Amino acid sequence: MKPANYGPVYCALYPQLAEIARKHGWALAIHGSLARDFDLVCIPWTEKPGLPAEVVTEITESFAITTVDEPNVTHHGRERWTLSISFGECAIDLSFMPRLIFPGVKPDAEWRDICEMLEVANAGLSQQNQRFRRQITELSDAEAFIEHLGEQHEFEIWRKKHGVTAALPDSNKTDPVKNA
């Protein structure tokens, strides 16, 4: 005999979750074994289905369910959310198939090629954003260093004006202070 799992809990939730999805223009389908988590996929069913975040928000406001992390985009542009049910180790893996940006445009080979190019471009932008973040951090470090040099320069001007031979306290110099 196999150990008991949360399958019955998941099945009991399905009708209410399907109604929320349907209300926002999505069809909800179950896939997977229901043994570890509840794998669901939302398929756009009306001409203009609502945003996936709207569906997830209504689910989390209607039930003791919370989101885990931010959604991510996976194969074929599916937007995937992980939801935690408030007891046990129950979780929902909720995916949304991509919506057509331009209703009425039929997906064909050219359309798929365009989507693939956009996915590649988006991945490139993510890498570029990471490089920009590193450069911004490096620039911030450089600005702090320049500010530190400016402080040293101002101290040098003050020191010469007042005839002091000591360096800044954080410097490695050990010049004695000239007695006045």
Rosetta constraint file for C-alpha pairs under 8 A:
AtomPair CA 5 CA 34 HARMONIC 7.95 0.50
AtomPair CA 5 CA 35 HARMONIC 5.65 0.50
AtomPair CA 5 CA 36 HARMONIC 7.33 0.50
AtomPair CA 6 CA 10 HARMONIC 6.38 0.50
AtomPair CA 6 CA 34 HARMONIC 7.13 0.50
AtomPair CA 6 CA 35 HARMONIC 6.55 0.50
AtomPair CA 6 CA 36 HARMONIC 7.45 0.50
AtomPair CA 6 CA 37 HARMONIC 7.79 0.50
AtomPair CA 6 CA 90 HARMONIC 6.87 0.50
AtomPair CA 7 CA 11 HARMONIC 6.19 0.50
AtomPair CA 7 CA 34 HARMONIC 5.00 0.50
AtomPair CA 7 CA 35 HARMONIC 6.01 0.50
AtomPair CA 7 CA 38 HARMONIC 7.73 0.50
AtomPair CA 8 CA 12 HARMONIC 6.14 0.50
AtomPair CA 9 CA 13 HARMONIC 6.44 0.50
AtomPair CA 10 CA 14 HARMONIC 6.37 0.50
AtomPair CA 10 CA 34 HARMONIC 7.25 0.50
AtomPair CA 10 CA 38 HARMONIC 6.14 0.50
AtomPair CA 11 CA 15 HARMONIC 7.86 0.50
AtomPair CA 13 CA 17 HARMONIC 6.26 0.50
AtomPair CA 14 CA 18 HARMONIC 5.86 0.50
AtomPair CA 15 CA 19 HARMONIC 6.23 0.50
AtomPair CA 16 CA 20 HARMONIC 6.43 0.50
AtomPair CA 17 CA 21 HARMONIC 6.29 0.50
AtomPair CA 17 CA 28 HARMONIC 7.89 0.50
AtomPair CA 17 CA 59 HARMONIC 7.02 0.50
AtomPair CA 18 CA 22 HARMONIC 5.99 0.50
AtomPair CA 18 CA 27 HARMONIC 7.05 0.50
AtomPair CA 18 CA 28 HARMONIC 5.37 0.50
AtomPair CA 19 CA 23 HARMONIC 6.06 0.50
AtomPair CA 20 CA 24 HARMONIC 6.65 0.50
AtomPair CA 20 CA 55 HARMONIC 6.77 0.50
AtomPair CA 20 CA 58 HARMONIC 7.25 0.50
AtomPair CA 20 CA 59 HARMONIC 7.16 0.50
AtomPair CA 21 CA 25 HARMONIC 6.48 0.50
AtomPair CA 21 CA 26 HARMONIC 5.01 0.50
AtomPair CA 21 CA 27 HARMONIC 6.31 0.50
AtomPair CA 21 CA 28 HARMONIC 6.34 0.50
AtomPair CA 21 CA 42 HARMONIC 7.25 0.50
AtomPair CA 21 CA 55 HARMONIC 6.14 0.50
AtomPair CA 22 CA 26 HARMONIC 4.86 0.50
AtomPair CA 22 CA 27 HARMONIC 5.66 0.50
AtomPair CA 22 CA 28 HARMONIC 7.38 0.50
AtomPair CA 24 CA 49 HARMONIC 5.77 0.50
AtomPair CA 24 CA 50 HARMONIC 5.11 0.50
AtomPair CA 24 CA 51 HARMONIC 7.98 0.50
AtomPair CA 24 CA 54 HARMONIC 7.91 0.50
AtomPair CA 24 CA 55 HARMONIC 6.67 0.50
AtomPair CA 25 CA 44 HARMONIC 6.38 0.50
AtomPair CA 25 CA 45 HARMONIC 5.55 0.50
AtomPair CA 25 CA 46 HARMONIC 5.10 0.50
AtomPair CA 25 CA 47 HARMONIC 7.97 0.50
AtomPair CA 25 CA 48 HARMONIC 7.04 0.50
AtomPair CA 25 CA 49 HARMONIC 4.27 0.50
AtomPair CA 25 CA 50 HARMONIC 6.26 0.50
AtomPair CA 26 CA 42 HARMONIC 5.69 0.50
AtomPair CA 26 CA 43 HARMONIC 5.38 0.50
AtomPair CA 26 CA 44 HARMONIC 4.68 0.50
AtomPair CA 26 CA 45 HARMONIC 4.98 0.50
AtomPair CA 26 CA 46 HARMONIC 6.93 0.50
AtomPair CA 26 CA 49 HARMONIC 6.17 0.50
AtomPair CA 26 CA 50 HARMONIC 7.89 0.50
AtomPair CA 27 CA 42 HARMONIC 5.48 0.50
AtomPair CA 27 CA 43 HARMONIC 5.08 0.50
AtomPair CA 27 CA 44 HARMONIC 6.39 0.50
AtomPair CA 27 CA 45 HARMONIC 5.75 0.50
AtomPair CA 28 CA 40 HARMONIC 6.73 0.50
AtomPair CA 28 CA 41 HARMONIC 5.77 0.50
AtomPair CA 28 CA 42 HARMONIC 4.59 0.50
AtomPair CA 28 CA 43 HARMONIC 6.41 0.50
AtomPair CA 29 CA 40 HARMONIC 5.65 0.50
AtomPair CA 29 CA 41 HARMONIC 5.32 0.50
AtomPair CA 29 CA 42 HARMONIC 6.45 0.50
AtomPair CA 29 CA 43 HARMONIC 7.82 0.50
AtomPair CA 30 CA 38 HARMONIC 7.67 0.50
AtomPair CA 30 CA 39 HARMONIC 6.03 0.50
AtomPair CA 30 CA 40 HARMONIC 4.71 0.50
AtomPair CA 30 CA 41 HARMONIC 6.54 0.50
AtomPair CA 31 CA 38 HARMONIC 7.99 0.50
AtomPair CA 31 CA 39 HARMONIC 5.43 0.50
AtomPair CA 31 CA 40 HARMONIC 5.95 0.50
AtomPair CA 31 CA 41 HARMONIC 7.37 0.50
AtomPair CA 32 CA 38 HARMONIC 7.46 0.50
AtomPair CA 32 CA 39 HARMONIC 5.71 0.50
AtomPair CA 34 CA 38 HARMONIC 5.22 0.50
AtomPair CA 34 CA 39 HARMONIC 6.95 0.50
AtomPair CA 36 CA 90 HARMONIC 7.66 0.50
AtomPair CA 36 CA 91 HARMONIC 7.97 0.50
AtomPair CA 37 CA 90 HARMONIC 6.17 0.50
AtomPair CA 37 CA 91 HARMONIC 5.09 0.50
AtomPair CA 37 CA 92 HARMONIC 5.72 0.50
AtomPair CA 37 CA 93 HARMONIC 6.84 0.50
AtomPair CA 38 CA 90 HARMONIC 7.82 0.50
AtomPair CA 38 CA 91 HARMONIC 6.21 0.50
AtomPair CA 38 CA 92 HARMONIC 4.57 0.50
AtomPair CA 38 CA 93 HARMONIC 5.92 0.50
AtomPair CA 38 CA 94 HARMONIC 8.00 0.50
AtomPair CA 39 CA 92 HARMONIC 6.04 0.50
AtomPair CA 39 CA 93 HARMONIC 4.83 0.50
AtomPair CA 39 CA 94 HARMONIC 6.23 0.50
AtomPair CA 40 CA 92 HARMONIC 7.25 0.50
AtomPair CA 40 CA 93 HARMONIC 6.11 0.50
AtomPair CA 40 CA 94 HARMONIC 4.90 0.50
AtomPair CA 40 CA 95 HARMONIC 6.24 0.50
AtomPair CA 41 CA 94 HARMONIC 5.76 0.50
AtomPair CA 41 CA 95 HARMONIC 4.65 0.50
AtomPair CA 41 CA 96 HARMONIC 5.75 0.50
AtomPair CA 41 CA 97 HARMONIC 7.25 0.50
AtomPair CA 42 CA 94 HARMONIC 7.42 0.50
AtomPair CA 42 CA 95 HARMONIC 6.03 0.50
AtomPair CA 42 CA 96 HARMONIC 4.67 0.50
AtomPair CA 42 CA 97 HARMONIC 6.22 0.50
AtomPair CA 43 CA 96 HARMONIC 6.27 0.50
AtomPair CA 43 CA 97 HARMONIC 5.44 0.50
AtomPair CA 44 CA 48 HARMONIC 7.97 0.50
AtomPair CA 44 CA 49 HARMONIC 5.97 0.50
AtomPair CA 44 CA 96 HARMONIC 7.94 0.50
AtomPair CA 44 CA 97 HARMONIC 6.84 0.50
AtomPair CA 44 CA 98 HARMONIC 7.60 0.50
AtomPair CA 44 CA 99 HARMONIC 6.19 0.50
AtomPair CA 45 CA 49 HARMONIC 6.92 0.50
AtomPair CA 47 CA 103 HARMONIC 6.51 0.50
AtomPair CA 48 CA 103 HARMONIC 7.63 0.50
AtomPair CA 49 CA 99 HARMONIC 7.61 0.50
AtomPair CA 50 CA 54 HARMONIC 6.64 0.50
AtomPair CA 50 CA 55 HARMONIC 7.43 0.50
AtomPair CA 51 CA 55 HARMONIC 6.89 0.50
AtomPair CA 52 CA 56 HARMONIC 6.31 0.50
AtomPair CA 52 CA 79 HARMONIC 7.91 0.50
AtomPair CA 52 CA 96 HARMONIC 6.69 0.50
AtomPair CA 53 CA 57 HARMONIC 5.95 0.50
AtomPair CA 54 CA 58 HARMONIC 6.28 0.50
AtomPair CA 55 CA 59 HARMONIC 6.29 0.50
AtomPair CA 56 CA 60 HARMONIC 6.16 0.50
AtomPair CA 57 CA 61 HARMONIC 6.06 0.50
AtomPair CA 58 CA 62 HARMONIC 5.96 0.50
AtomPair CA 59 CA 63 HARMONIC 6.10 0.50
AtomPair CA 59 CA 65 HARMONIC 7.15 0.50
AtomPair CA 60 CA 64 HARMONIC 6.62 0.50
AtomPair CA 60 CA 65 HARMONIC 4.97 0.50
AtomPair CA 60 CA 66 HARMONIC 5.52 0.50
AtomPair CA 60 CA 67 HARMONIC 7.42 0.50
AtomPair CA 61 CA 65 HARMONIC 7.80 0.50
AtomPair CA 64 CA 85 HARMONIC 6.32 0.50
AtomPair CA 64 CA 86 HARMONIC 5.62 0.50
AtomPair CA 65 CA 83 HARMONIC 6.44 0.50
AtomPair CA 65 CA 84 HARMONIC 5.51 0.50
AtomPair CA 65 CA 85 HARMONIC 4.61 0.50
AtomPair CA 65 CA 86 HARMONIC 5.87 0.50
AtomPair CA 66 CA 83 HARMONIC 5.50 0.50
AtomPair CA 66 CA 84 HARMONIC 5.25 0.50
AtomPair CA 66 CA 85 HARMONIC 6.73 0.50
AtomPair CA 66 CA 86 HARMONIC 7.65 0.50
AtomPair CA 67 CA 81 HARMONIC 7.29 0.50
AtomPair CA 67 CA 82 HARMONIC 6.02 0.50
AtomPair CA 67 CA 83 HARMONIC 4.46 0.50
AtomPair CA 67 CA 84 HARMONIC 6.15 0.50
AtomPair CA 68 CA 81 HARMONIC 7.61 0.50
AtomPair CA 68 CA 82 HARMONIC 5.41 0.50
AtomPair CA 68 CA 83 HARMONIC 5.57 0.50
AtomPair CA 68 CA 84 HARMONIC 6.50 0.50
AtomPair CA 69 CA 82 HARMONIC 7.39 0.50
AtomPair CA 70 CA 81 HARMONIC 7.15 0.50
AtomPair CA 71 CA 79 HARMONIC 6.53 0.50
AtomPair CA 71 CA 80 HARMONIC 5.41 0.50
AtomPair CA 71 CA 81 HARMONIC 4.65 0.50
AtomPair CA 71 CA 82 HARMONIC 7.21 0.50
AtomPair CA 72 CA 79 HARMONIC 5.73 0.50
AtomPair CA 72 CA 80 HARMONIC 5.35 0.50
AtomPair CA 72 CA 81 HARMONIC 6.86 0.50
AtomPair CA 73 CA 77 HARMONIC 5.71 0.50
AtomPair CA 73 CA 78 HARMONIC 5.48 0.50
AtomPair CA 73 CA 79 HARMONIC 4.51 0.50
AtomPair CA 73 CA 80 HARMONIC 6.00 0.50
AtomPair CA 74 CA 78 HARMONIC 5.23 0.50
AtomPair CA 74 CA 79 HARMONIC 6.40 0.50
AtomPair CA 74 CA 80 HARMONIC 6.89 0.50
AtomPair CA 76 CA 98 HARMONIC 7.91 0.50
AtomPair CA 77 CA 97 HARMONIC 6.95 0.50
AtomPair CA 77 CA 98 HARMONIC 5.90 0.50
AtomPair CA 77 CA 119 HARMONIC 8.00 0.50
AtomPair CA 78 CA 95 HARMONIC 6.11 0.50
AtomPair CA 78 CA 96 HARMONIC 5.40 0.50
AtomPair CA 78 CA 97 HARMONIC 4.77 0.50
AtomPair CA 78 CA 98 HARMONIC 5.79 0.50
AtomPair CA 79 CA 95 HARMONIC 5.49 0.50
AtomPair CA 79 CA 96 HARMONIC 5.08 0.50
AtomPair CA 79 CA 97 HARMONIC 6.70 0.50
AtomPair CA 79 CA 98 HARMONIC 7.29 0.50
AtomPair CA 80 CA 93 HARMONIC 7.01 0.50
AtomPair CA 80 CA 94 HARMONIC 5.73 0.50
AtomPair CA 80 CA 95 HARMONIC 4.28 0.50
AtomPair CA 80 CA 96 HARMONIC 6.43 0.50
AtomPair CA 81 CA 93 HARMONIC 6.04 0.50
AtomPair CA 81 CA 94 HARMONIC 5.12 0.50
AtomPair CA 81 CA 95 HARMONIC 6.18 0.50
AtomPair CA 82 CA 91 HARMONIC 7.02 0.50
AtomPair CA 82 CA 92 HARMONIC 5.79 0.50
AtomPair CA 82 CA 93 HARMONIC 4.85 0.50
AtomPair CA 82 CA 94 HARMONIC 6.22 0.50
AtomPair CA 83 CA 91 HARMONIC 5.61 0.50
AtomPair CA 83 CA 92 HARMONIC 4.94 0.50
AtomPair CA 83 CA 93 HARMONIC 6.49 0.50
AtomPair CA 83 CA 94 HARMONIC 7.43 0.50
AtomPair CA 84 CA 89 HARMONIC 7.95 0.50
AtomPair CA 84 CA 90 HARMONIC 6.34 0.50
AtomPair CA 84 CA 91 HARMONIC 4.59 0.50
AtomPair CA 84 CA 92 HARMONIC 6.37 0.50
AtomPair CA 85 CA 89 HARMONIC 7.59 0.50
AtomPair CA 85 CA 90 HARMONIC 5.34 0.50
AtomPair CA 85 CA 91 HARMONIC 5.61 0.50
AtomPair CA 85 CA 92 HARMONIC 7.47 0.50
AtomPair CA 86 CA 90 HARMONIC 7.58 0.50
AtomPair CA 100 CA 105 HARMONIC 7.77 0.50
AtomPair CA 107 CA 111 HARMONIC 5.33 0.50
AtomPair CA 107 CA 112 HARMONIC 6.71 0.50
AtomPair CA 108 CA 112 HARMONIC 6.20 0.50
AtomPair CA 109 CA 113 HARMONIC 6.16 0.50
AtomPair CA 110 CA 114 HARMONIC 6.23 0.50
AtomPair CA 111 CA 115 HARMONIC 6.25 0.50
AtomPair CA 112 CA 116 HARMONIC 6.13 0.50
AtomPair CA 113 CA 117 HARMONIC 6.18 0.50
AtomPair CA 114 CA 118 HARMONIC 6.18 0.50
AtomPair CA 115 CA 119 HARMONIC 6.20 0.50
AtomPair CA 116 CA 120 HARMONIC 6.25 0.50
AtomPair CA 117 CA 121 HARMONIC 6.06 0.50
AtomPair CA 118 CA 122 HARMONIC 5.95 0.50
AtomPair CA 119 CA 123 HARMONIC 6.20 0.50
AtomPair CA 120 CA 124 HARMONIC 6.24 0.50
AtomPair CA 121 CA 125 HARMONIC 6.15 0.50
AtomPair CA 122 CA 126 HARMONIC 6.24 0.50
AtomPair CA 123 CA 127 HARMONIC 6.42 0.50
AtomPair CA 124 CA 128 HARMONIC 6.14 0.50
AtomPair CA 125 CA 129 HARMONIC 5.97 0.50
AtomPair CA 126 CA 130 HARMONIC 6.30 0.50
AtomPair CA 127 CA 131 HARMONIC 6.35 0.50
AtomPair CA 128 CA 132 HARMONIC 6.15 0.50
AtomPair CA 129 CA 133 HARMONIC 6.13 0.50
AtomPair CA 130 CA 134 HARMONIC 6.33 0.50
AtomPair CA 131 CA 135 HARMONIC 6.17 0.50
AtomPair CA 132 CA 136 HARMONIC 6.03 0.50
AtomPair CA 133 CA 137 HARMONIC 6.24 0.50
AtomPair CA 134 CA 138 HARMONIC 6.15 0.50
AtomPair CA 135 CA 139 HARMONIC 5.99 0.50
AtomPair CA 136 CA 140 HARMONIC 6.08 0.50
AtomPair CA 137 CA 141 HARMONIC 6.22 0.50
AtomPair CA 138 CA 142 HARMONIC 6.12 0.50
AtomPair CA 139 CA 143 HARMONIC 6.00 0.50
AtomPair CA 140 CA 144 HARMONIC 6.22 0.50
AtomPair CA 141 CA 145 HARMONIC 6.26 0.50
AtomPair CA 142 CA 146 HARMONIC 6.11 0.50
AtomPair CA 143 CA 147 HARMONIC 6.06 0.50
AtomPair CA 144 CA 148 HARMONIC 6.14 0.50
AtomPair CA 145 CA 149 HARMONIC 6.21 0.50
AtomPair CA 146 CA 150 HARMONIC 6.14 0.50
AtomPair CA 147 CA 151 HARMONIC 6.27 0.50
AtomPair CA 148 CA 152 HARMONIC 6.32 0.50
AtomPair CA 149 CA 153 HARMONIC 6.12 0.50
AtomPair CA 150 CA 154 HARMONIC 6.16 0.50
AtomPair CA 151 CA 155 HARMONIC 6.15 0.50
AtomPair CA 152 CA 156 HARMONIC 6.13 0.50
AtomPair CA 152 CA 168 HARMONIC 7.11 0.50
AtomPair CA 153 CA 157 HARMONIC 6.33 0.50
AtomPair CA 154 CA 158 HARMONIC 6.24 0.50
AtomPair CA 155 CA 159 HARMONIC 5.84 0.50
AtomPair CA 155 CA 168 HARMONIC 7.26 0.50
AtomPair CA 156 CA 160 HARMONIC 6.11 0.50
AtomPair CA 156 CA 167 HARMONIC 7.93 0.50
AtomPair CA 157 CA 161 HARMONIC 6.17 0.50
AtomPair CA 158 CA 162 HARMONIC 6.17 0.50
AtomPair CA 159 CA 163 HARMONIC 5.77 0.50
AtomPair CA 159 CA 164 HARMONIC 4.80 0.50
AtomPair CA 159 CA 165 HARMONIC 6.70 0.50
AtomPair CA 159 CA 166 HARMONIC 7.69 0.50
AtomPair CA 160 CA 164 HARMONIC 6.31 0.50
AtomPair CA 160 CA 165 HARMONIC 7.70 0.50
AtomPair CA 163 CA 178 HARMONIC 7.09 0.50
AtomPair CA 164 CA 177 HARMONIC 5.95 0.50
AtomPair CA 164 CA 178 HARMONIC 5.56 0.50
AtomPair CA 165 CA 175 HARMONIC 6.10 0.50
AtomPair CA 165 CA 176 HARMONIC 6.36 0.50
AtomPair CA 165 CA 177 HARMONIC 5.26 0.50
AtomPair CA 165 CA 178 HARMONIC 5.87 0.50
AtomPair CA 166 CA 173 HARMONIC 7.71 0.50
AtomPair CA 166 CA 174 HARMONIC 7.04 0.50
AtomPair CA 166 CA 175 HARMONIC 5.06 0.50
AtomPair CA 166 CA 176 HARMONIC 5.71 0.50
AtomPair CA 166 CA 177 HARMONIC 5.00 0.50
AtomPair CA 166 CA 178 HARMONIC 7.71 0.50
AtomPair CA 167 CA 171 HARMONIC 6.29 0.50
AtomPair CA 167 CA 173 HARMONIC 5.98 0.50
AtomPair CA 167 CA 174 HARMONIC 7.19 0.50
AtomPair CA 167 CA 175 HARMONIC 6.72 0.50
